[in-house]
């Protein structure tokens, strides 16, 4: 059964909550506790996977979200995990995920007019 875009957005927010819990422990705890990095990577993987399945209409309704970057980061985590930089991962948790959540919670923009 295929998931709806609203379910996928919900999945993004749920995974972002997990990422936020990891970030809330602080940078040093993130780096020191071996469980935090794979937990963060999995949350970001879920966000990227859900983003890759969104319809073009939904993507267009959130023009401020860097969907392409989110999908690319998922590809990096999944297929080139050995190249993932811990500092870049931390920056994503600390800055990008909260921005993503805020943008989604602000709500979608009106659909662009049909061409």
Secondary structure, DSSP 8 states (H G I E B T S, - for coil): ----HHHHHHHHHHHHHHHHHHHHT-HHHHHH-HHHHHHHHHHHHHHHHHHHTS-HHHHHH-TTS-HHHHHHHHHHHHH-GGG--HHHHHHIIIIIHHHHHHHHHH---------
